[in-house]
Amino acid sequence: MRIFVTGGSGFVGGHVIEQLAKRHEVRAMARSERSADAVRRVGGAPVTCDLDSVTADALAGCEAVIHCAAYVEEWGTRADYWKGNVDGTVRMLDASRQAGVKRFLHVGTEAALFDGQDLVDVDETYPYPARHRFLYPETKAEAERRVLAANAPGFECLSIRPRLVWGPRDATVLPVLVKMANAGTFRWVDGGRHRTSTTHVLHLVHALELALTRGQGGEAYFVLDDGTRTLKEFLSALAATQGVTLPDQALPGGLARLAAAVLEVPWRLVRAKRPPPMTRFAVTMMSASVTLRDDKARRELGYAPVLSVDEGLAQLKASASRG
């Protein structure tokens, strides 16, 4: 199958290309020569284009699109999030439809359902919030709505939803943990007692490959590791793979959320490009339980985890020890 991937120079997109290129012809969006080099390193063929201007010509001959690109920064304006997550998705949908693409797979997120509340044992029937307080969940929810609404005969559109993606070459969660621990700024919220589901990046890639030919258009699917853990259990084990011990210091959730809200005010007023030391979204995520069900993916995609969390952690540790 000829597949087009967006976000191929990133963490998830790079793994998608690396794994799928073993069995498929994979082309990937490249906004710069640096991005093109990253795509080539993992086995893909770069196509010069970007989400602001992509056309059907870039997707010519492709049977499927896997849309990994998104604005996932911790900080930004409404325009930043909307442009990266909604406008970019709409342009990819339009270009894909015009190019005759048969399947459009969107990398979604459970955050589309999150507005500060606990999500406990939730499945795909759980509704989007009526209103969102945070820009990333709001724009990812809107992007997913657009994807699922675009489903039509001959143009099947699905959304694959991971939770807390981790694994080799992670450029977000693990590096931030290590940086904060080394700087002495890491604190648990509510002692890290809240429970979470997780998704190893290879499980996300496995589900996306299954969804190239399985699953129902117009549907979303959670894909997860086996079991749930407290945030303290999981993040401590993740940091330990790099030889880093997270401290025991903690803040009550209410105090942490208040502090983040206060900190954001001057950062917004001066239109700071860098995030404040704490953001409302990150702190709120750390002070809520998010546990999900992937029964639907197992039933309709034939999905099942390919490695245990302990195995994934051991591989990360071994990789770190090799330098």
NORGI-V842069 format. One record per residue. N is the residue number from 1. RES is the residue in three letters. OMEGA is omega in whole degrees, 0 to 359 (NA if undefined). Layout:
n:N res:RES omega:OMEGA
n:N res:RES omega:OMEGA
This chain:
n:1 res:MET omega:175
n:2 res:ARG omega:188
n:3 res:ILE omega:176
n:4 res:PHE omega:184
n:5 res:VAL omega:170
n:6 res:THR omega:181
n:7 res:GLY omega:186
n:8 res:GLY omega:178
n:9 res:SER omega:180
n:10 res:GLY omega:183
n:11 res:PHE omega:182
n:12 res:VAL omega:183
n:13 res:GLY omega:178
n:14 res:GLY omega:177
n:15 res:HIS omega:177
n:16 res:VAL omega:180
n:17 res:ILE omega:184
n:18 res:GLU omega:182
n:19 res:GLN omega:185
n:20 res:LEU omega:180
n:21 res:ALA omega:177
n:22 res:LYS omega:186
n:23 res:ARG omega:184
n:24 res:HIS omega:171
n:25 res:GLU omega:186
n:26 res:VAL omega:173
n:27 res:ARG omega:184
n:28 res:ALA omega:177
n:29 res:MET omega:177
n:30 res:ALA omega:183
n:31 res:ARG omega:184
n:32 res:SER omega:178
n:33 res:GLU omega:176
n:34 res:ARG omega:177
n:35 res:SER omega:180
n:36 res:ALA omega:178
n:37 res:ASP omega:180
n:38 res:ALA omega:178
n:39 res:VAL omega:180
n:40 res:ARG omega:183
n:41 res:ARG omega:181
n:42 res:VAL omega:171
n:43 res:GLY omega:181
n:44 res:GLY omega:175
n:45 res:ALA omega:183
n:46 res:PRO omega:175
n:47 res:VAL omega:184
n:48 res:THR omega:177
n:49 res:CYS omega:176
n:50 res:ASP omega:184
n:51 res:LEU omega:180
n:52 res:ASP omega:188
n:53 res:SER omega:184
n:54 res:VAL omega:178
n:55 res:THR omega:181
n:56 res:ALA omega:182
n:57 res:ASP omega:181
n:58 res:ALA omega:185
n:59 res:LEU omega:185
n:60 res:ALA omega:177
n:61 res:GLY omega:181
n:62 res:CYS omega:180
n:63 res:GLU omega:182
n:64 res:ALA omega:175
n:65 res:VAL omega:172
n:66 res:ILE omega:188
n:67 res:HIS omega:181
n:68 res:CYS omega:186
n:69 res:ALA omega:178
n:70 res:ALA omega:173
n:71 res:TYR omega:187
n:72 res:VAL omega:180
n:73 res:GLU omega:180
n:74 res:GLU omega:188
n:75 res:TRP omega:178
n:76 res:GLY omega:179
n:77 res:THR omega:174
n:78 res:ARG omega:180
n:79 res:ALA omega:178
n:80 res:ASP omega:183
n:81 res:TYR omega:182
n:82 res:TRP omega:180
n:83 res:LYS omega:184
n:84 res:GLY omega:188
n:85 res:ASN omega:182
n:86 res:VAL omega:182
n:87 res:ASP omega:179
n:88 res:GLY omega:178
n:89 res:THR omega:180
n:90 res:VAL omega:179
n:91 res:ARG omega:178
n:92 res:MET omega:177
n:93 res:LEU omega:181
n:94 res:ASP omega:180
n:95 res:ALA omega:181
n:96 res:SER omega:179
n:97 res:ARG omega:181
n:98 res:GLN omega:181
n:99 res:ALA omega:180
n:100 res:GLY omega:176
n:101 res:VAL omega:183
n:102 res:LYS omega:182
n:103 res:ARG omega:178
n:104 res:PHE omega:181
n:105 res:LEU omega:182
n:106 res:HIS omega:174
n:107 res:VAL omega:181
n:108 res:GLY omega:182
n:109 res:THR omega:174
n:110 res:GLU omega:180
n:111 res:ALA omega:177
n:112 res:ALA omega:181
n:113 res:LEU omega:192
n:114 res:PHE omega:174
n:115 res:ASP omega:178
n:116 res:GLY omega:183
n:117 res:GLN omega:169
n:118 res:ASP omega:172
n:119 res:LEU omega:188
n:120 res:VAL omega:178
n:121 res:ASP omega:186
n:122 res:VAL omega:173
n:123 res:ASP omega:187
n:124 res:GLU omega:177
n:125 res:THR omega:181
n:126 res:TYR omega:187
n:127 res:PRO omega:169
n:128 res:TYR omega:174
n:129 res:PRO omega:177
n:130 res:ALA omega:176
n:131 res:ARG omega:179
n:132 res:HIS omega:175
n:133 res:ARG omega:187
n:134 res:PHE omega:189
n:135 res:LEU omega:181
n:136 res:TYR omega:178
n:137 res:PRO omega:181
n:138 res:GLU omega:185
n:139 res:THR omega:175
n:140 res:LYS omega:176
n:141 res:ALA omega:180
n:142 res:GLU omega:177
n:143 res:ALA omega:180
n:144 res:GLU omega:176
n:145 res:ARG omega:181
n:146 res:ARG omega:180
n:147 res:VAL omega:184
n:148 res:LEU omega:178
n:149 res:ALA omega:180
n:150 res:ALA omega:181
n:151 res:ASN omega:182
n:152 res:ALA omega:176
n:153 res:PRO omega:181
n:154 res:GLY omega:178
n:155 res:PHE omega:185
n:156 res:GLU omega:185
n:157 res:CYS omega:181
n:158 res:LEU omega:175
n:159 res:SER omega:178
n:160 res:ILE omega:187
n:161 res:ARG omega:171
n:162 res:PRO omega:175
n:163 res:ARG omega:176
n:164 res:LEU omega:184
n:165 res:VAL omega:182
n:166 res:TRP omega:178
n:167 res:GLY omega:182
n:168 res:PRO omega:177
n:169 res:ARG omega:175
n:170 res:ASP omega:181
n:171 res:ALA omega:185
n:172 res:THR omega:189
n:173 res:VAL omega:186
n:174 res:LEU omega:179
n:175 res:PRO omega:179
n:176 res:VAL omega:177
n:177 res:LEU omega:183
n:178 res:VAL omega:181
n:179 res:LYS omega:181
n:180 res:MET omega:179
n:181 res:ALA omega:181
n:182 res:ASN omega:180
n:183 res:ALA omega:181
n:184 res:GLY omega:183
n:185 res:THR omega:182
n:186 res:PHE omega:174
n:187 res:ARG omega:173
n:188 res:TRP omega:171
n:189 res:VAL omega:184
n:190 res:ASP omega:178
n:191 res:GLY omega:181
n:192 res:GLY omega:187
n:193 res:ARG omega:184
n:194 res:HIS omega:185
n:195 res:ARG omega:182
n:196 res:THR omega:163
n:197 res:SER omega:179
n:198 res:THR omega:178
n:199 res:THR omega:173
n:200 res:HIS omega:185
n:201 res:VAL omega:179
n:202 res:LEU omega:174
n:203 res:HIS omega:175
n:204 res:LEU omega:179
n:205 res:VAL omega:178
n:206 res:HIS omega:180
n:207 res:ALA omega:179
n:208 res:LEU omega:179
n:209 res:GLU omega:176
n:210 res:LEU omega:184
n:211 res:ALA omega:174
n:212 res:LEU omega:183
n:213 res:THR omega:183
n:214 res:ARG omega:179
n:215 res:GLY omega:184
n:216 res:GLN omega:175
n:217 res:GLY omega:181
n:218 res:GLY omega:184
n:219 res:GLU omega:174
n:220 res:ALA omega:183
n:221 res:TYR omega:170
n:222 res:PHE omega:173
n:223 res:VAL omega:193
n:224 res:LEU omega:166
n:225 res:ASP omega:173
n:226 res:ASP omega:171
n:227 res:GLY omega:175
n:228 res:THR omega:182
n:229 res:ARG omega:171
n:230 res:THR omega:177
n:231 res:LEU omega:180
n:232 res:LYS omega:179
n:233 res:GLU omega:186
n:234 res:PHE omega:184
n:235 res:LEU omega:176
n:236 res:SER omega:179
n:237 res:ALA omega:179
n:238 res:LEU omega:179
n:239 res:ALA omega:182
n:240 res:ALA omega:178
n:241 res:THR omega:179
n:242 res:GLN omega:181
n:243 res:GLY omega:183
n:244 res:VAL omega:176
n:245 res:THR omega:179
n:246 res:LEU omega:182
n:247 res:PRO omega:181
n:248 res:ASP omega:183
n:249 res:GLN omega:184
n:250 res:ALA omega:174
n:251 res:LEU omega:172
n:252 res:PRO omega:183
n:253 res:GLY omega:181
n:254 res:GLY omega:179
n:255 res:LEU omega:180
n:256 res:ALA omega:180
n:257 res:ARG omega:178
n:258 res:LEU omega:180
n:259 res:ALA omega:180
n:260 res:ALA omega:180
n:261 res:ALA omega:179
n:262 res:VAL omega:181
n:263 res:LEU omega:184
n:264 res:GLU omega:186
n:265 res:VAL omega:180
n:266 res:PRO omega:178
n:267 res:TRP omega:178
n:268 res:ARG omega:183
n:269 res:LEU omega:181
n:270 res:VAL omega:179
n:271 res:ARG omega:181
n:272 res:ALA omega:179
n:273 res:LYS omega:180
n:274 res:ARG omega:180
n:275 res:PRO omega:173
n:276 res:PRO omega:181
n:277 res:PRO omega:177
n:278 res:MET omega:174
n:279 res:THR omega:182
n:280 res:ARG omega:183
n:281 res:PHE omega:182
n:282 res:ALA omega:181
n:283 res:VAL omega:180
n:284 res:THR omega:176
n:285 res:MET omega:181
n:286 res:MET omega:182
n:287 res:SER omega:177
n:288 res:ALA omega:172
n:289 res:SER omega:178
n:290 res:VAL omega:178
n:291 res:THR omega:191
n:292 res:LEU omega:178
n:293 res:ARG omega:178
n:294 res:ASP omega:180
n:295 res:ASP omega:183
n:296 res:LYS omega:179
n:297 res:ALA omega:179
n:298 res:ARG omega:183
n:299 res:ARG omega:189
n:300 res:GLU omega:178
n:301 res:LEU omega:188
n:302 res:GLY omega:183
n:303 res:TYR omega:169
n:304 res:ALA omega:179
n:305 res:PRO omega:181
n:306 res:VAL omega:174
n:307 res:LEU omega:179
n:308 res:SER omega:176
n:309 res:VAL omega:179
n:310 res:ASP omega:178
n:311 res:GLU omega:179
n:312 res:GLY omega:178
n:313 res:LEU omega:179
n:314 res:ALA omega:178
n:315 res:GLN omega:178
n:316 res:LEU omega:180
n:317 res:LYS omega:180
n:318 res:ALA omega:178
n:319 res:SER omega:179
n:320 res:ALA omega:182
n:321 res:SER omega:178
n:322 res:ARG omega:177
n:323 res:GLY omega:NA
